[in-house]
Amino acid sequence: MTACIKNLSYLKLKSILTSLKQVSLQIRNLSAVPSLELNHTDTVKPVTTDINLVEYPEIDESEYLSDKVVSKMKIPSALDPSTEDLSYLGPELKPTFNFAAYANQSPTIQELVKLGVQLWRIETNQESMACILKRNFEDLRPYIQFLHDCGVPPEEIGRFITKNPRIFEQDMDDLKTRIRYLRAHNFSRDNIARIVTAHPPWLSFPTKFIDKRLGFFQREFKLTGEQVRFVTLRKPALITFKGNQLRENIFSVREQMGFYPSEMKAILLNKPAVYTTERRLTLPTFEYVHNEMMISHDIIAQMPIILRTTLERIKSRHLFLKALKRDQYDPTKPLYVSLDDIASPTDYVFCYKSARASIELYDMFLRSL
C-alpha cells in the first residue's frame, strides 16, 4: 500500500514537470512576438504545484523542478515488501451456521466466551444465533448488568445466556416490569434470583401470561398464595410449560391414574416435575407400581418421585427385593421399604438402605435377568 502511494506521488510530479515545460515553451513563443510588451504594472501569478516537500525532505526547495529530483527518488516496485498489517482485509463473510467464522473479528463473540456462554448450543437455533451476531457487546452490557441486579451469580450469567440468548430482544422496561410483578406478589429478592437462575426463559414471558398461569394453578389445585409461591420456587419451568401438554398430563393423573384432587395437590407440592413429564413415561410406571407392586394411590402421592423413575429400574429393583423376600411397601408394617429408596439414582444407596445386600450380589442378579 505504501509503495502504491509513493508511485502515485511520482506520477503526479512527472505530470507537473511536463506541464511546466509546456508553459515554458509557450512563454518563449510569446517573447518572440515583437508587438508583445509587458507593463510594469502587470502581475505574474506564481506557479502552483501539489508536490509535498515534507514527504521528500532531502529535496531542496530551489531544486524541486530540476531533473535531478527524479533521479534521487526511488521508484517503488510492486514486489517491495510491505510493513503494513493487511491481515484484516478479506471478502465479506457469507451466511454461516456457526460462530467460528466470526470469532476472530467479533468482540461480542470473544466477550461472551469469557462469560462462559456455550455458543455451540446457541448455534442449533438460527434465530438465536442471529440475535447475537447483529448486536455489539455494548448493546448487551445493560442486560448483563440487569441480570446481575436480579441476583444471578456472575458464574451463572454464561449459563443464563446459553439457555435464553433471546433475552437481548426484550425491552428493558418490560423486563423490569416482570420483576416488579414478582415483588408485588410477595416474592423476595432471593426468590426472584432463584427463579431467574433456575429457569432463564422466565423473563421472556409477558407479565399477563405469568399472572394467568399462576391463577390457573391456584384454581386447579386449590392452592393458597404461599403454596403458589412454593410450587413456583420448586419448579419455575412448570409455570411456563406448554399449555396443551400440561393439560394432557393433568388429565392423565386425574382420569387415567385415578388420583383424587387432594392427592393431585400432594403430588404437585411434593414433586411438581411429574406434571412436566410426558404421560407416555409416567403412565406405564404408575401401572406397574400400582398393579404389580400393589402400592396405593395415597402412598404414591406422598412419594411421587417414583413416577419420575424409569420403568426398567423399578422392575429390576422390585424383582431383586422380591427374590430376597423384602418387597414390603406398607409403611405400617415391619421391614418397610420406602419408594424414595427404590427410586434412588444410585444402586449403592438402594442396596444399602432397601435390599440390605451387597452391590455385587445385585449386579449378579441383573446379569441373570
N, C-alpha and C positions, 0 to 999 in steps of 0.2 A: 504493500500500500504506500509506503514512504517513497519507494522507487518511482511509482507512478506519479506522485505529487511533484517530485523533482524533475521528472521528464516533462511534465506539463509546464513547469516554470521555464525550462529551457526552450520549449517550443514557443512560448509567449515572448521570450527575449529575442528569439530569432525573427519572429514576425515584426517586432518593433524595429529591429535593426534594418529589416528590409524596407519598412515604411519610411524610415529616416533617410535612407539612401534615395528613395524616390523623391522625397521632398527636397533633398539637396540638389538633385538634377533639375527639378522644376525651378529652384531659385537661380541656378546657373543660367537656365534658358531665359528667365526673366531679366537677369542682369545684362544679357547680351542684346536686349532691345534698347536702342538709344533713346527712345522717347520716354522710357520709364525712369522716373526720378523719385527718390524717397525724401519726403519732407521731414524736417527735424521735429515736427510736432507729432508725427505718426508714432504709434507704439507697436512694439513687436511682442507677440504673445509667446510665452515660453513653451517649450516642447514638453508635453505631458507623457508620462510613462507609468506602467504598472509594475516596474521592477521593484522587488523588495530587497533593498540593500542590506537590511538586517539579516536576511537569510544567507547572504554571502558577504560576511564582514571582511573577507580577505580582498574584496574588490574595492579599489579606490573610487570615490565618487566622481572624480575627474576623468576616470578612465572607463566608466561603465559602458560607454558607447564604442569602445575600442574592440578590435577583432581579437585582442589578446584575452578578452573575457571568456570567449567561447573555448579557447584552448586551455584555460585554467579550470573550467568547470568539468567535473567528472560526469560523463553521460551514464545514467543508471541502466542496468540491464534487467531484463525480465527474470533472469536466473539468479539475481543477487539475493542472498538470504535476508529474510525479514525478521526483525526483533519484536514486532507487534504480535500480541496474542489474538489470534483469529479463531480459536477453538469454539467460540460461541456461535460462529456463523454456521448456518446449515439450512436445509429445507425445513419448511413448516411441518410440525408434527401432524400426522394423519390421525383420524379417529382410531382409538385403541380400546382393548378390553382389559387392560391392567395399568397400574400406575408406574410400571418400570420405565416407560419411555419419558415420563415427566420427572422422575426422581432427581436427576442431576441438575435440573434447571428450575424446579419449583420450590421456593422457600416454604410454601404451605405444606407440601408433602414432607419435607425434611423436618419441620416443626412437629407435625402430627406423629411422625415416627418417634421423636424424642419423648412425646407424651405417652407412648406405648400403644398407639392405635394399631390394630391389626388390619392393615389395608387389604390383605388378601381376602378377608371376609367381606369387606365392602365391595370388592370387585365383582362379587356374584350378583349384584344389583346395579344395572347400568344407570338408573336414575339417581341412586345414592352416590355413585361414582362421579356423575356429572355435577352433583351438588357440591362436592368437594373441589373439583378441578376449576370451576368457574369463580371461585372466591379466593381472595387474598387472605393471608393469615391475620392481617389487621381486622378483616371483617369477622373473623371467628373469635377474636380475642374477647369481645364483650360477652359472648355466650359462655366461654370458658370461665370467665370471672363470675358470671351468673350461677353456673353450676357450683363453683366453689362457695359462693354465698349461700346456696341452698343446703350446704353441708356435705356435698360429695367430696370424699377424701381425695387429695391430689393423686394418689396412686390408683384411684378408681376412675379418673376422668378419661383415660385412654380406653378403658373397657366400656364406659358410657358411650363415647363417640362411636366405638365399634358397633355397639348394639343399636344405636339410634343416630346415625350420621345426618339424618334429615332434620335434626333439631335446628340446624342453621337456617332452615327455610321458614321457621316460625317467627312470628312477630314478637319482639321483645316485650311489648306491652301485654300481649296475650299470655306469655309465659309468667309474667309477674301476677297477672290476674288469677291464674291457676294456682299459684302458691298462696295467694291471699284467700282463695276459696277454702283451701285446706285449713288454713289458720282460723278462718271464721267458723269451721266445723270442729274446733277443739283438737285439731292435730297439732302436737307440739313440734318444735323445731327438729328435735331428734326423730320424731315420727316421720316428718317430711323428708329428712335426709335418708332415712331407711327406705322409704317408698321409692324415692327417685333413684337411689343407688341400686336397689334390688331389681327394679323394673324401669330401665331407661325410657322405653316408649311412653311411659305415663304422661310426660309433659307434652307429648304431641297430640293428645286427645283434648277436644274442646271442653270447657267447663260444664256446658249443658249436658254433654254426654256422660261425664263423670257423675254429675248430680243425678241424672236419670238412672244410671246403673246402681248407685248406692241406694236409691229409693226402691229399686226393683228387689234387691237382696233383702232389704228391710221388710218389705211387704211379703215376699215369697216365703221367707223363713221365720217371720215374726221376730225379728231381731230388735234389740234395744240399740240406742245410739252408741253405747260403749261396745256392744258386740259387733256393730258395723265397723267401728274403728279397729277392733281386734282382728277381724277377718281381713280387712284391708292391709294391715301390717303383716299378717301371716302369709298372705298370697296376693300381692298387688296385681299380678297378672290375671287373676280371676275376675277382677272388676272390669278389665278391658278385654276380656276374652270374647271370641266371636259369638255373636248372638245366637245364630242357628245351632251351632254345636253345643252351646251352653244349654239351650232348651232341650236338645236331644239327651244330653247327659242327665239333666234333672228328670226328664220323663223316664229314662231308664232306671234311675234309682227309685223313683216312686212307683212306677207301674210294672216294670219287668222284674225288679228285685223285690218289690213289695214292702219297702220301708214306710213306716208311719211318718207323719210330719215332724214329730218330736225327734225321731231317730235320724231323719234327714238333717235336722238342725244340728244334732250332735255330730254327725259326720262332717258338716260344714265347719264347725268350731274345732274339731279335733284334727281333721285332715282336709282342708279346703281343696287341695290339689286333686282330690277324687273327682271333682266336678270339671276339671280341665283335662281329664284323661278320657280318651275315646272309649265309648261303651263296648266296642269290639274287644277291648282288652279287659275291662272291669267285669263285664257280664259273665264270661266263662270262668273267671276267677271266683266270682261270687257263687256261681252254681256249684263249683267243686267244694268250696269251703262250707257252704250251707247244706248241700245234699250228701256229699261223701264224708266230710269231717263232722257233720251234724252239729254245726255251730249256729246258735240262734242269731236272729237279727239284732237283738239288744247287745250282745257281746261284740258283734261286728261293728255296730255303730259306735261303741266305746273305743274300739281299736281298729279304725278303718284303714290303717296303713296296710293291712293285709290285702286290701283291694288294689293297692298300687304295686304289689309284688307279682313277679312273673309266675304264670301257672306252672311252669316246669320246676321252678324252685320249690313251690309249695307241695307239689306232688312228691318229689323226691324226699323232702324232709318229713312229710306225713308218713310215707311208707317206711322210712327208717325208724321213726318213733313207733309205728305200729309193730314193726319187727322186734323192737325192744320192749313191747308192752307198756309204752309210756305215752300213748296217744290219748291223753286225758285233758280235755279243754274246758272242763267245767270249773269255774273259779270257786265253787262251793265245796269241792271235793279235794282229797289229798292228791299230791303229785301233780298239781295243776301246771299245765304248760301254757304260757302266755303267747298270744298271737303276735305280739311285738317281737318276741324272740324268734318265732318261726320266720318272720319277715326280715330278720336281721340281714344286712348286706354281706356279712362275713360268715363263713362256715365255722370259724373258730368260736364265735360267740354262741352260735346255735348249738354246737356240740358241747360246749362248756356249761351253758345255762339250762338248756332244754333236754338234750339227749343224755347228758352226763356220761358221755363216751368220748373216746379219743377221735381226733380228726382223721387219723389213719384208718380206723375202722369205718368211718363214714365214707372215705374215699374208696375203700374196698367194696362197700355196699353199692356205691354209684356205678362202679365198673361191672357189677353183677346185674344191673338193670337192663 
